[in-house]
Amino acid sequence: MDCAILARLKPPFVYFVRLVEMDTISVVSLSDISNQTIMSSARQYHPKYTFAEYMQWEGNWELLYGTAVSMSPSPFGPHKKVVAKFVSQIDLAISIQKCKCVVYAGLDWIIQCNTVVRPDVMVVCGEQPPRHLERPPTLAIEVLSDSTSDKDRTVKRELYESQCVEHYLIVDPVFPAIQWLSLMKKSYYTDRSSQISLAEPFAITLDNGCNLLVDPRVIFS
């Protein structure tokens, strides 16, 4: 697996990831502070890990550019319920249409040797992973919680966009809302949230023609 930094990452994103390595959650302009200062501080205070080390850890973790990110404490009931309902609806849609796709909850996606994420829900089409996923899913869903909200809206959005994840849903289970980001020209996300009404089903059409029908009334019931 290639350990080089992805060439497609935009400088603001790389910069923000460096801020995350320092446990800073706000986005700061490149003109506000020196990159060299950020990186030297990150190196000083944060060890860097690899996937091999990640596999030996106990508990729930993600690995972002060598930085260990705890996923504890585990999400509360509303989060788990929404994840389960997404999995159930998507699995039913796949079965009815006989799509060559599978829906997963909590599967590790190895992006590179120092970056491993675990989306709440993923849809993988075509050849299925025998163990961990090592290529981009077609659809990724993150259900917000207090500990992951900022990361899901910023770092993961940029990461999934750079990896050409076709569709990304960001779901708020407390104040019911779904943000739908769809990849345009295999390059950047456009926000299609205006096409969603919480009062009726909407369909996500995948590249292979499979239509995933999602009913927010059921998701948030």
C-alpha positions as CSV (number, residue, x, y, z in Angstrom):
1,M,0.0,0.0,0.0
2,D,1.4,3.4,-1.0
3,C,2.6,5.4,2.0
4,A,3.0,8.6,0.1
5,I,0.7,11.6,0.8
6,L,-2.1,11.6,-1.7
7,A,-1.2,14.1,-4.5
8,R,-4.9,15.1,-4.9
9,L,-5.3,16.6,-1.5
10,K,-5.8,20.3,-1.6
11,P,-3.4,22.4,0.5
12,P,-6.2,23.7,2.9
13,F,-7.1,20.2,3.6
14,V,-3.6,19.0,4.4
15,Y,-3.2,22.1,6.6
16,F,-6.4,21.3,8.4
17,V,-5.3,17.7,9.0
18,R,-2.2,19.0,10.5
19,L,-4.3,21.1,12.9
20,V,-6.3,18.0,13.8
21,E,-3.0,16.3,14.7
22,M,-2.6,19.0,17.3
23,D,-6.2,18.4,18.6
24,T,-7.3,21.7,17.2
25,I,-10.8,21.6,15.7
26,S,-11.1,25.0,14.1
27,V,-10.1,25.8,10.5
28,V,-7.3,28.5,10.3
29,S,-6.3,30.2,7.1
30,L,-2.8,29.5,5.8
31,S,-2.0,33.1,6.2
32,D,-2.7,33.1,9.9
33,I,0.1,30.9,11.1
34,S,3.2,29.2,9.8
35,N,2.9,25.6,8.4
36,Q,6.4,24.9,9.6
37,T,5.4,25.9,13.1
38,I,2.3,23.7,13.0
39,M,4.2,20.7,11.8
40,S,7.1,21.0,14.2
41,S,4.6,21.2,17.1
42,A,2.7,18.2,15.8
43,R,6.0,16.2,15.5
44,Q,7.0,17.2,19.0
45,Y,3.8,16.2,20.8
46,H,2.3,13.4,18.7
47,P,3.8,10.0,17.8
48,K,2.9,8.7,14.3
49,Y,1.4,5.2,13.9
50,T,0.9,2.8,11.0
51,F,-1.8,0.3,10.1
52,A,0.3,-2.6,11.5
53,E,0.3,-0.8,14.9
54,Y,-3.4,0.1,14.6
55,M,-4.2,-3.6,14.3
56,Q,-2.8,-4.3,17.7
57,W,-4.8,-1.8,19.6
58,E,-7.8,-2.5,21.9
59,G,-10.9,-0.4,21.8
60,N,-12.3,1.7,19.1
61,W,-9.9,3.9,17.1
62,E,-9.4,5.5,13.7
63,L,-6.1,6.5,12.2
64,L,-5.8,9.8,10.4
65,Y,-2.4,10.4,8.8
66,G,-0.6,8.6,11.6
67,T,-2.6,10.2,14.4
68,A,-4.6,8.0,16.6
69,V,-8.2,9.2,17.0
70,S,-10.3,7.7,19.8
71,M,-13.9,6.7,19.0
72,S,-14.8,6.3,22.7
73,P,-17.2,6.6,24.4
74,S,-19.4,4.6,22.1
75,P,-22.4,6.4,20.6
76,F,-25.7,6.6,22.4
77,G,-29.0,4.9,21.5
78,P,-30.3,7.4,19.0
79,H,-27.1,7.1,17.0
80,K,-27.2,3.3,17.0
81,K,-30.8,3.2,16.0
82,V,-30.3,5.5,13.0
83,V,-27.4,3.4,11.8
84,A,-29.4,0.2,12.1
85,K,-32.3,1.7,10.2
86,F,-30.1,2.9,7.4
87,V,-28.5,-0.6,7.1
88,S,-32.0,-2.2,7.0
89,Q,-33.4,0.1,4.4
90,I,-30.3,-0.1,2.1
91,D,-30.1,-3.8,2.4
92,L,-33.7,-4.2,1.4
93,A,-33.2,-1.9,-1.6
94,I,-30.2,-3.9,-2.7
95,S,-32.0,-7.2,-2.3
96,I,-35.1,-6.1,-4.2
97,Q,-33.1,-4.7,-7.2
98,K,-30.5,-7.5,-7.0
99,C,-27.7,-5.0,-7.1
100,K,-24.1,-6.3,-6.9
101,C,-23.6,-4.2,-3.7
102,V,-23.3,-4.9,0.0
103,V,-24.0,-2.6,2.9
104,Y,-21.6,-2.7,5.9
105,A,-21.7,-1.1,9.3
106,G,-18.5,-0.5,11.2
107,L,-16.1,-2.0,8.6
108,D,-12.5,-0.6,8.6
109,W,-11.5,1.1,5.3
110,I,-7.7,1.2,4.9
111,I,-7.0,4.3,2.8
112,Q,-3.2,4.2,3.1
113,C,-0.6,2.8,5.5
114,N,-1.2,5.5,8.1
115,T,-4.9,6.3,7.5
116,V,-7.8,3.9,8.5
117,V,-11.4,5.1,9.0
118,R,-14.5,3.3,10.1
119,P,-17.6,4.9,8.6
120,D,-20.9,4.2,10.3
121,V,-22.3,2.8,7.1
122,M,-20.8,2.0,3.7
123,V,-22.1,0.5,0.5
124,V,-19.5,-1.4,-1.5
125,C,-20.3,-2.5,-5.1
126,G,-18.6,-5.0,-7.3
127,E,-16.0,-7.2,-5.7
128,Q,-16.4,-7.5,-2.0
129,P,-13.5,-7.3,0.6
130,P,-12.4,-10.6,2.1
131,R,-11.3,-8.6,5.2
132,H,-11.0,-4.9,5.5
133,L,-12.0,-2.5,2.6
134,E,-9.0,-1.2,0.7
135,R,-10.8,0.9,-2.0
136,P,-13.3,3.6,-1.8
137,P,-16.9,2.7,-1.1
138,T,-19.7,3.9,-3.4
139,L,-21.6,5.4,-0.4
140,A,-20.5,6.4,3.0
141,I,-22.7,7.5,5.9
142,E,-21.7,9.2,9.1
143,V,-24.2,9.7,11.9
144,L,-23.2,12.6,14.0
145,S,-22.4,12.3,17.7
146,D,-20.9,14.8,20.2
147,S,-17.4,13.4,19.8
148,T,-17.4,13.0,16.0
149,S,-19.5,15.9,14.7
150,D,-16.7,18.3,13.8
151,K,-14.5,15.5,12.3
152,D,-17.4,14.1,10.2
153,R,-18.3,17.6,8.8
154,T,-14.8,18.7,7.9
155,V,-11.9,16.2,7.9
156,K,-13.9,13.3,6.7
157,R,-15.8,15.3,4.1
158,E,-12.5,16.4,2.6
159,L,-11.0,12.9,2.9
160,Y,-14.0,11.2,1.3
161,E,-14.1,13.8,-1.5
162,S,-10.4,13.3,-2.2
163,Q,-10.9,9.5,-2.4
164,C,-13.8,9.9,-4.8
165,V,-16.5,8.4,-2.6
166,E,-19.5,8.9,-4.9
167,H,-22.1,9.8,-2.2
168,Y,-21.6,11.0,1.4
169,L,-24.5,11.4,3.8
170,I,-24.0,13.3,7.1
171,V,-26.9,12.5,9.4
172,D,-27.9,14.4,12.5
173,P,-30.0,12.0,14.7
174,V,-30.9,14.6,17.4
175,F,-32.1,17.5,15.2
176,P,-33.2,15.3,12.3
177,A,-31.4,16.3,9.2
178,I,-29.6,14.6,6.3
179,Q,-26.8,16.4,4.3
180,W,-26.3,14.7,0.9
181,L,-23.0,15.3,-0.8
182,S,-22.6,13.9,-4.3
183,L,-19.4,13.7,-6.3
184,M,-19.3,15.8,-9.5
185,K,-16.9,15.0,-12.4
186,K,-15.0,12.6,-10.1
187,S,-13.5,15.7,-8.5
188,Y,-15.6,17.7,-6.0
189,Y,-18.7,17.4,-3.9
190,T,-21.9,19.3,-4.6
191,D,-24.6,19.6,-1.9
192,R,-27.9,17.9,-2.9
193,S,-29.5,18.3,0.4
194,S,-32.3,20.5,-1.1
195,Q,-33.5,17.4,-2.9
196,I,-34.3,15.7,0.5
197,S,-37.6,16.1,2.3
198,L,-37.9,14.5,5.7
199,A,-41.6,13.8,4.9
200,E,-41.0,11.5,1.9
201,P,-38.5,9.0,0.5
202,F,-35.6,10.0,-1.7
203,A,-33.5,7.8,-4.0
204,I,-29.7,7.7,-4.3
205,T,-28.7,6.4,-7.8
206,L,-25.4,4.7,-7.9
207,D,-23.1,4.6,-10.9
208,N,-24.1,1.0,-11.6
209,G,-27.7,2.0,-11.9
210,C,-28.8,0.8,-8.5
211,N,-31.4,3.0,-6.7
212,L,-31.2,3.1,-3.0
213,L,-34.5,4.3,-1.6
214,V,-34.2,6.0,1.8
215,D,-37.2,7.0,3.8
216,P,-36.3,9.7,6.5
217,R,-39.7,9.1,8.2
218,V,-38.5,5.6,9.0
219,I,-34.9,6.6,9.7
220,F,-35.9,9.1,12.4
221,S,-39.0,7.4,13.7
